[in-house]
Amino acid sequence: MAATVTKLSQFLLFLFLSLSCNATTPSAADSIGVNYGAIANNLPPPQQVANFLKTQTTIDRVKLFDANPEFLRAFAHTNIPVTVTVGNGDIPALAKLPAAQSWVANNILPHHPQTIFRYIVLGNEILATSDKVLIASLLPAMRTLKSALDAANLSSVQVSTPHSLGILSTSEPPSTGRFRKGYDRLIFARILEFHRQTKSPFMVNPYPYFGFKPQTLNYALFKPNAGVFDPATGKNYTNMFDAQLDAVYSAMKKVGYEDVDIVVGETGWPSAGDPNQPESNLANALSYNGNLVKHVNSGKGTPLMPNRTFEVYIFALFNENLKPSISEQNFGLFKPDFTPVYDVGILRNKQAQGPTKAPGGRPPTEAPVAKPPSGADTGRKWCVPKSDASDAALQANIDYVCGTGVDCKPIQAGGPCFNPNNVRSHAAYAMNAFYQANGRHDYACDFNKTGVLTSADPSYEACDYTHVEGKALKLEKSVAGISTGLCTVIEIIVVAFIQLLFLI
């Protein structure tokens, strides 16, 4: 009996390990949603859009700018939570409970539960309108709408309203963040009290695009820069997005509500602009949104809000051709035919373009970029670093690979692959050597999600990626996290162990 119990315990342990390998972990885009606007005359039908998001992208939430029933029906049974917007003009009437109940009955209940509702947001940047009637009606409407939702057994649906950063009287450095005088206690403290009581988020629309100067462009785009030092906190800010969020946090803290969650309702960068807007271009849009996705999903948070992952809605899903200016027409991630304007890493089963890749070829200091050689063997693959992989992760990959038997002499001083002498270039060679020496299995290019396979030979000059030497490597020792390979090994052991149980 004791032996049987021991065998069962061992079996359960192995089963746990196996299931742990196959457990679903949050995807890199778990906190990234998108604003789905429709000021255009060439967009695909909403049902096609919903299916595209569900099947072709990792975007798992959308924010709409109205409560169009065609759009709400389109997202039925997709498992994509939807945020619905109440128009500015509807806010005063909704300050009365019967009107709020009628709005919920007409706009939400017909689509519940087949469509999942995440937030109902009232208006858009109401404080920026300076409309006294709208401003006075905003909080009462939020309260009555929440009461109407609760009465309709929709208490899980939260109520908020998006704010521009114009709500702040000062924001630089971030610790000085403060709500506009006269609005801090009278309006924002009351709105934040509502959020605290209902456990709903304070929604803001930070746009470094509207706040940068020529000398702070890299700071706005998450590119390398000297940063901005805040002497009051001793924090150094290396990107404007964090600084803007921390300025909002500082303002909230000054009125006693730093515990309320923050959601980013909009942020983005246009891929084209008017002639007097040279910074409105594809490279900058790719840099901002690509690095934004990477930064948000890293879970690093901000200097004043460390280790937090913010829910962020990128503006916008599509380019919208009926907007008034060229830049406003070109905030989209996709063209109306679903072709990506650029890929920030949200497409399924496709290699994303690098968020900071410069157009026009690589400078001498960059890592080699794979180029298809003439007469290339199209069936062969090479392993290279993902463009958003950090230098620290790539250095860990080099250290691991070179310690397990792969010949790393080519990337040592004097070797044919030593130049460019940087971490990314050396990691590209080492990771590919590991992949080639281990049977060219897909899992041998995992490297804790920092590797990607390419069919283009990355060899350059005397640096040859097509021939590598190295003995079979010990996958179980990988500090770089060859997780897929390890899980495969565990699964094999589990099967063998089960068979053994039945034989003994």
Secondary structure, DSSP 8 states (H G I E B T S, - for coil): -HHHHHHHHHHHHHHHHHHHHHS----TTTTEEEEE----SS---HHHHHHHHHHHB----EEESS--HHHHHHTTTS---EEEEE-GGGHHHHTSHHHHHHHHHHHTGGGTTTS-EEEEEESSSGGGGT-HHHHHHHHHHHHHHHHHHHHTT-TTSEEE-EEEGGGEEE-SSGGG-EE-TTTIIIIIHHHHHHHHHHT--EEEE--HHHH--GGGHHHHTT-S---EEETTTTEEES-HHHHHHHHHHHHHHHTT-TTS-EEEEEE---S---TT-TT-SHHHHHHHHHHHHHHHHTT-B-SSSBT----EEES-SB--TTSSSHHHHT--SB-TTS-BSS--S-BTTS----TT--SSS--TTS-------TT--TT--EEEE-TT--HHHHHHHHHHHHTTTB--GGGSTTSTT--S-SHHHHHHHHHHHHHHHTTT-GGGG-TTTTEEEESS---BTTB-SS---B----GGG-TT--HHHHHHHHHHHHHHHHHHHHH-
